[in-house]
Amino acid sequence: MTGARRSRFGQWAGVSEGSGDSVPQEAVTKEVPVKRPQPRTKPPRQDSSRNTSLNPRWIRVVFQPRVAVRKSPSLTAPTVTFLDAGEVVEIVEVKSGWVRLAEEEKDDRDVSEDCDAWVLQDGKEVSLGVLCEDWEPRWFCVVYEPQVAVRKKPSLQAHPVAFLKTGEIIQAAEVSEGWIRLSDEDRRRLDVSEDCGAWVLINGHAKGLGRLLAASPPPPEQLRPLEEA
């Protein structure tokens, strides 16, 4: 019998093979494919009750092989979907050891509009340890169609210096107050001068645009060395 192989989510997100307690070996050995964010195929729902944040927060699943997403913050609540080990998702609320997923995360997983989506983050009280940890993504994928602007400053009034097409994967040198500053490599690729800023807005909720960027695995050329290891 060959040794256990951690999921490809774990490879890009850095989840250790030993994460999680009392997990069947056959569940750990199941390979999880890399899932990349998809372009938004429908406009965001215009609902004043939606709790959206101008300063996004994320968690990364560290429990193997997956965690349950529940309808309410209770272990007895119905399960509406699952998150695989290594997945990075955006959250909008923290409550007594639970976190609530952003509406776009619900939409991406076909969770119905009348259901909330809660994940237990701290399972110490039920002898599970930490299931999810706070996380700041390094890579993002453009999910808004057809393109998003790269601006000189982190402001919607700042002049655009370049544009990113839907599906492009970019690396963040900094995440600050709902904006990312592009890495030097991406700046050179887009031919943005060294004396000019290069900022991209993550969520366009303030303008009724919804999500512009989503946390993503690295591009294939960055994943290849991990897959060959």
N, C-alpha and C positions, 0 to 999 in steps of 0.2 A: 504493500500500500504506500502510495506516495505521500509526502508531507503535505500539510494543509497549506493552501495558497490563499492569501488574503484577497479581498475583493479589489477590483480595479478602482473602485471609489476610494478604498483605503490607500491605494498606492498614490493617488494624486492629492489626497487630503491629509495623508500622514497618520492614519489610524493604525495603531499597533495591532499585531495579530492576537495578542492576549486580551484585548478589550472585552469587557462584559463578563458576567458571571453565569454559571450554570447553563451555558449554551451548548446544545448538542453538536458533536463534532461534524455530523453531516451537514448541519446548517452553516457552519463556519466555512466549510470547503466549497460551498456553492459560489461560483463566480458571479459577480454583479457587473453588468456592462456599464461603461461610462455613459452617463446621460448628460446631454448638453441642452442648455436652455433653447427653446424654440421661439421663433418670431411670434409676436402677438397676432393671432388670427382674428381677434375681435376687439372692439374698443372697450375701454374700462367701463364698468357699470357706474353710472352717475347716481351714487347713493350717499346722501349726506351723513348717514350713520356709519359709513366705512371709517374705520380708525386707521388712517394713513399717516405716515411719519415723514417729515422732511429730512430727518437724520436716520437713515436705515440702520438696523441692527441685524446681525446674523448669528446663527448657531451652527455648529458642526456636530453631526451624530458620531459618537465615539463608542457606542455600545454595539457589539456584534451579535447577530448579523443585521438586525434592524430594530426600529422602535415603532410603537403604535401611535397613530394620530387619532385622538378621540374627540367626540362631539362636545364634551365639556371637560373641565379640569378635574377629573375623577377617574380612578382606576376601574370603576364599575360602569363608566360611560361607554356607549357603543364605539367600536373602532370604525373610522371612516376611510382610512388608508394607512400606508406604512412609509417610513423613510429608511433607506438603506444606510448601513455604516459608511461614513465618509461624506454623505450628502451635506451640502451647505445650503441653508434656507434662510429666508428673511423672516423676521418676527416683528410684531407690533405691540406686544403686551407681555409682561411678566407678572405672574400671580402665584404666590405661595409654592414656589418650586416648579411651576408650570409655565410654558410659554405658548403664546397664540401666534399661529402663522399668518403672514400677510395674505391679503385677498388674492394676489397673483399666484401665490403658492397653492392656494385652494383651487383656483381656476385651472392651473397646470395639471392638477391631479383629479379633476372632475368631481370635486367635492361640491355638493349642492349648496345653493345660496342660503338655504335656511339652516345650514349646519355651521357651527364654529369648528375650528381645527386646533386642538390643544395637544401639546407634547410634554410629557414629564421630563424635566431637565435634570432634577436631582432626585435620584431614586434611593438615597441612603436609608430613608425610613422603611423601605420595603426590601432592604438588603440587596439592592441592585447597583449601588454606587452612582457615579455621575454618568448619565446617559448622553447628554449633549453639553458641549462647552461653548462659551462665547468665542466668536471667531471673526476675524476681519479678512475678507477675501483678498487675494492677490490678483486674480484674473477675473475679467468680466466679459460677457458676450453682449453685443448690441442686439436687442430684441424688438426695438421700435422700427417700424417701416415708414419710409424707405431708408432713412438715414438720421443720424444725430450730429449736432454741431460740436466741434472742439473749440472752446472759447479761450480768449487771452487771459481772462480772470474768472474766478468762480462766481459768475453773475450772469443772469439771463440778458442783461443789458450790455455785456461785454461783446466785443467784435469777434465773430467766428474766424478762426485761422485755418480750419480744415474741417472735413466731414468724414464720418465713419459710416460704412454701409451695414445694413442688417446682416447679422451673422458673423461679423468681424469679432475676433477675440483680442482683447487688449490687456496690457499689464499695468497695474496701478503702482505708482511710486508713493502715493499718499492718498488716504481717504479722509476727507474733512468736510463736515457739515453738509452731507448729502452730495458732495462732488468728489470725483477722483482726478488726481493729477497724473498724466500719462508718464510712463517710464521713458528714459532717454532713448531706448531702442525704438519705441513707437513714435517718438518725436522725430527721430531721424527718418523713419519709414514714411512719415507723412510730410517730411520736408518742412517742419516747423523750426524756425530759427532759435538759436540758443538763448537769445535775449527776450524771447516771447513766452508767455505762459501757455499751458495746454491743459485745459480743464474740461471735464465732461460731467453733465448732470446725471445722477443715477435714476431718480424718479421725477416724472413731470406732472405729479398730481396737482400741483399748484396751478398749472395751466390746463388741467383736464386731459393730459396726455397719457397718464398712467406710467407704467415702468418703461424706462429707456434702456437700462442695463441690468443684467442679471448675473449673479455669481456663477462662475463657470470653471470646469476643469481647464488645465493648461491646453494650448493647441497641440495637435498630434505630434509635432516635432519635439515638444517638451516631454510628452508622455512616452515616446518610443524607448528612451534609455531605461525607464522603469519597467516597461513590458518585457524587455530583453534581459533584465536582471535575473 
